C-alpha cells in the first residue's frame, strides 16, 4: 500500500485553490458568445475539439494530487449543475 501524502492548513488550501484555478483557466476560455474552442488530447483516438466547459472540466486531470482534488470538486459541481439545469443548447 502506498504512503499517503498529508497537507494541513494553508498548504492544503493553497494546493486545492491552485487546482481550482487551473481548471477555471481552462474552462473560462469557452464561456460566452466569444468563447474559444479547446482541443483535448485523448490517450486513444483523435483529439477532441469542443467549446463545452463541462466537457473540458471532465477531461482535466492534474499531476499533483492536492491540486487534482480541487479540480475534481469543481468538475463535480459543473457536472451536477449541467445535469440539473442544462446549458440551454440543443
Secondary structure by P-SEA (a helix, b strand, c coil): cbbbbbbccaaaaaaaaaaaaaaaaaccccccccbbbbbbbbccccbbbbccaaaaaaacccccaaaaaaaaaaaaaaaaaaaacccccc
